[in-house]
Amino acid sequence: MTSPADSTRLGLLTRLADELHHAEMDRRPLEPLTARVPDLSVDEAYRIQLINVRRRVAAGERIIGHKIGLTSRAMQLKFKVDTPDYGHLLDTMQLPEALPLDVNELIDPQVEVEPAFVLGRRLAGPGVTRNDVMHAIEFACVCFEIIDSRIVDWRIRLEDTVADNGSSSRLLLGAERHDLRKLELDDLDTELEADGRLVETGNTSAILGHPADGVVWLANAVARFDVAFEAGHIILPGTSTRSYRLSQCSEARGRIAGLGEVVLNVVGTDRMQSAAQEKE
């Protein structure tokens, strides 16, 4: 039987989920949830995330995978958190290769270059090992993940980004497909270019030591919510570099040794830059 206190708390989480949903739809970011609800727990933040994911699925969207965020020390330092998080990927987030991204559809998007894994078989925790992950992955490719925050000025704590679906927004897969058995997955150099200028470099060893270990962590973490990964799902294990604001460029190129290149054309940056100047 649910107590009055539990019902009140559930009502609060539902209201916070509604606020995040409308912030994304209206492109109007919120004050941090943790500033208003200081005792918000990580588990409650994941409940908020699931409320909105279920809302989107009920509206006709389809879950196509999961992303892990904040796996590299560079990203943890950038956003002042000390543990990874995860979010859901939906079919409406995946970008077609040929079309540019209009940043005016988002709030303050940033791009990350990272590997992407596509599963050939179901993967369910708890008890998932690296060996399980390596056998479940059908192929790997290079990927751009575009993150965006429904929290104003990216003033996030872990609970804020978790509730906000891991700051997920869009993803773009590179065209090349590669067999993991032919790669040293934990030692692949990574580069991010913006308008022909090299802005970030890294190595996949920075992704929790080995990108497959990120998938191990994730598969076991979501098991407590009765979530499993299905064949065909895309898993993004995180980036080895810092992210880069898309309002600052019109073309981004990401490369990971052995996985190839992914290219993203960006439009609408002129309006975003003007809005930022007016805000200042």
PyMOL commands that set and color helices and strands:
alter all, ss='L'
color gray80, all
select helices_A, chain A and resi 4-26+33-36+42-58+73-79+91-93+103-105+130-136+152-154+158-163+165-167+180-182+204-206+211-225+246-248+269-279
alter helices_A, ss='H'
color red, helices_A
select strands_A, chain A and resi 63-69+85-90+101-102+110-119+137-147+168-173+189-194+197-203+234-236+244-245+251-256+260-267
alter strands_A, ss='S'
color yellow, strands_A
deselect
rebuild
show_as cartoon
